[in-house]
Amino acid sequence: MLRNIGIVLQKEYWTRVRQKTFIIATLLTPLGFILLIILPTLITLWSTDTEKITVWVIDDKKLLSNDLETMSNSEITFIAVQKDLNTLKKELKNQTDEAILVLPESFEPKNLNVTLYSSKSLSINLINRIKTHLNSKISEYKLTQANVTKEQKEKLNFDLDINTVKILEEGEEKTSALLAVGIGYVMAILIYMFLLMYGSMVMRGVVEEKSNRIMEIIVSTVKPMELMIGKIFGIALVGLTQFSIWTIIILVFNFVIGLFISSELPVNETQTLTRSEMQNMMNEIYFALNSFKISLIFHFIFYFLGGYILYGSLFAAIGAMIDNETDAQQLSFMIILPVMIPVFFLGNFIQSPNGGLAIFMSIFPLFSSITMMIRLAATDVPWLQILLSQSLLILAVIGLGWLSARVFRVGILLYGKRYTFKDALKWIFYKNA
């Protein structure tokens, strides 16, 4: 029996891992995520093309006249002018690196509006920088008008950040609720994708072999039970292989990030703020990867395998009941629905990982693979709940696997009719197949 299962397993595994689609998806998926995170940062960090502009400021009430020069830097130069707006507009028509800023007559209104004229479309980055400068100077002006001293102004400026530290028996551990939830969310979505993708792969493989009549040749050498187990575990190894490669890529990425943070990259003075912002961003990524709980990997593998085998056996039974893709889509919805239900409640689980709904769905076998990963990452789940969840998942895998095998061994050789769940229920009680 084990020998036949091994043969089927190897065939399913090597057939799929050698496909170009598997290789491309395995390599490009993590690289795509890395590029989405890193590429904008690197482009900003190493960009040498700095947009420069001269802003002519019309300040009729001379509210900021004394502070205009201090607002200037190497990218934006502010110059107060006495000319009227129409004259400046005519001069601006042939200038691509100049703009006109019209300040209001008063800074009293809560919602201030200023107008910026230019002969070309200005970038969002440049507009935001001008807005930042104005916000700073207008705030200083208002504080001065309120007779607030320089020392008092400095006391009003502060940055607040909450550092969360978990007290453990062996010491203290810095944590981040946002990063933990993000990690749990990503792992839950991965399991959701894997269950649907690899479960459907089992069903399509059975349907294809059955419709091509290859199944008749296969079952002449191996038993239906051996065939189903070999298919399920062979495709499971494909998923684990993909996950292992992704883990290695992430570890290499983490190492590279560490080198990046420790290195001193040359930047010019116009990039000082950008470099600081980028450095903070890279530090957050590095902290997220280093604060990752290793135990989550083992839980991920357990719930992936448990959920996949459970749903994979059900998908195999569906594949045995039909012999075309059209019927497969209709019947498989009853299996896909329980996989999708936890995804609908992910927001609730993130907000309240210890709520009654989250606890129930993390224990119930059909939902636990996805729900428990969110809870494990977001909070400290009592070990009794983890033990109960995993025990029930194992029992469900055995029970539903046995029922699916009964359906599989009867339906695998039946053709020419559209079978229903009522027929499958009868097959379960067949004494001989």
Secondary structure, 3 states (H helix, E strand, C coil): CHHHHHHHHHHHHHHHHCCHHHHHHHHHHHHHHHHHHHHHHHHHHHCCCCCCEEEEEECCCCCCHHHHHHHCCCCEEEEEECCCHHHHHHHHCCCCCEEEEECCCCCCCCCCCCEEEECCCCCHHHHHHHHHHHHHHHHHHHHHHCCCCHHHHHHHCCCCCCCEEEEECCEEEEECHHHHHHHHHHHHHHHHHHHHHHHHHHHHHHHHHHHCCHHHHHCCCCCHHHHHHHHHHHHHHHHHHHHHHHHHHHHHHHHHHHHHHHCCCCCCHHHHHHHHHHHHHHHHHHHHHHCCCHHHHHHHHHHHHHHHHHHHHHHHHHHHHCCCHHHHHHHHHHHHHHHHHHHHCHHHHHHCCCCHHHHHHHHCHHHHHHHHHHHHHHCCCCHHHHHHHHHHHHHHHHHHHHHHHHHHHHHCCCCCCCCCHHHHHHHHCCCCC
